Each structure stands twice: as C-alpha cells, then as structure tokens.
Amino acid sequence: MTVQIYVGNLPFSATEGDLRSAFEKFGAVSSAKIVTDRDTGRAKGFGFVEMADQAAAEKAISSLDGADMGGRNIKVNIARPKK
C-alpha cells in the first residue's frame, strides 16, 4: 500500500525530477507528479508524491514540510482524498 503525499507551494520551475530527488533521500518513491493546468500546460504550484513505506513517508513529511525549494517554503502533508 502506497502513501500519497501532497506537496504545495512549489516553485513553478520545479520538475517531477526535483520532487522525486527531494523525497528519495527518505525512501523509495513510487511516483512523483506535478499538477499542470490542462489548458496552458503550466505548473499549478503543487504536486503529489507516492511512497511505498509509511515510516519513510512520515520522515519525509516531517523533514520537508516548510523546507526551502527554489526559494519557496514548501507545504508537505498526507494527501486527503478528493471529496
């Protein structure tokens, strides 16, 4: 079972590779996705990371929440399912 993590306040220059490498320091990353605008293709400033290990995900969240990425303090927490 994978843990879905929400990452907000990303710099618009961030890539999925940047996201993956930030989280891989804490454990295996199943996927890293930056959400883009369907019409313009521009990043919306947030994304999601999936990690296979619950403990690694919790360590990544506590370590990266508020961390600086590209000059912005990112928000990191467990993703809540869409209502």
Legacy VTK file of the C-alpha trace (Angstrom):
# vtk DataFile Version 3.0
C-alpha trace
ASCII
DATASET POLYDATA
POINTS 83 float
0.000 0.000 0.000
1.476 3.350 -1.002
1.256 6.613 0.921
0.075 9.613 -1.101
1.785 12.873 -0.081
0.633 16.376 -1.058
3.362 18.918 -1.803
2.232 22.549 -2.088
3.758 25.985 -2.700
6.207 24.515 -5.208
8.227 26.939 -7.324
6.839 26.976 -10.871
10.294 25.958 -12.086
10.230 22.677 -10.109
10.228 19.453 -12.141
8.971 15.994 -11.288
12.646 15.007 -11.119
13.262 17.687 -8.455
10.324 16.368 -6.458
11.479 12.758 -6.780
15.067 13.538 -5.741
13.928 15.544 -2.678
11.844 12.610 -1.419
14.209 9.788 -2.418
16.528 10.882 0.398
13.972 9.327 2.766
12.995 6.160 0.882
11.721 4.666 -2.352
9.438 6.925 -4.388
6.746 5.105 -6.386
5.741 8.208 -8.337
6.152 11.984 -8.388
3.684 14.183 -10.247
3.405 17.954 -10.583
-0.124 19.099 -11.388
-0.349 21.265 -14.503
-3.098 23.421 -15.956
-4.956 21.418 -18.583
-5.236 24.393 -20.959
-1.861 26.110 -20.626
0.345 23.219 -19.503
1.874 25.455 -16.799
2.560 24.041 -13.356
-0.063 24.934 -10.762
2.469 25.024 -7.919
1.579 21.736 -6.260
2.012 18.052 -6.788
1.884 14.585 -5.278
4.485 12.013 -4.320
3.734 8.360 -3.625
5.995 6.421 -1.304
5.735 2.698 -0.615
6.884 2.833 3.016
4.737 4.527 5.690
7.676 5.254 8.019
9.746 6.764 5.185
6.757 8.885 4.117
6.274 10.217 7.655
10.002 11.035 7.943
9.904 12.830 4.562
6.827 14.835 5.578
8.283 15.937 8.917
11.658 16.780 7.351
10.433 18.553 4.207
7.382 20.478 5.482
8.455 24.127 5.435
11.745 23.316 3.667
13.118 25.663 1.025
12.789 24.550 -2.599
13.740 27.081 -5.242
13.264 29.981 -2.825
9.821 28.881 -1.606
8.876 27.122 1.618
7.005 24.025 0.518
3.999 22.560 2.348
4.113 18.790 2.752
1.433 16.578 4.285
-0.590 13.403 3.774
-2.847 13.870 0.759
-6.549 13.875 1.576
-8.760 12.087 -0.925
-10.860 14.292 -3.187
-14.407 14.664 -1.949
LINES 1 84
83 0 1 2 3 4 5 6 7 8 9 10 11 12 13 14 15 16 17 18 19 20 21 22 23 24 25 26 27 28 29 30 31 32 33 34 35 36 37 38 39 40 41 42 43 44 45 46 47 48 49 50 51 52 53 54 55 56 57 58 59 60 61 62 63 64 65 66 67 68 69 70 71 72 73 74 75 76 77 78 79 80 81 82
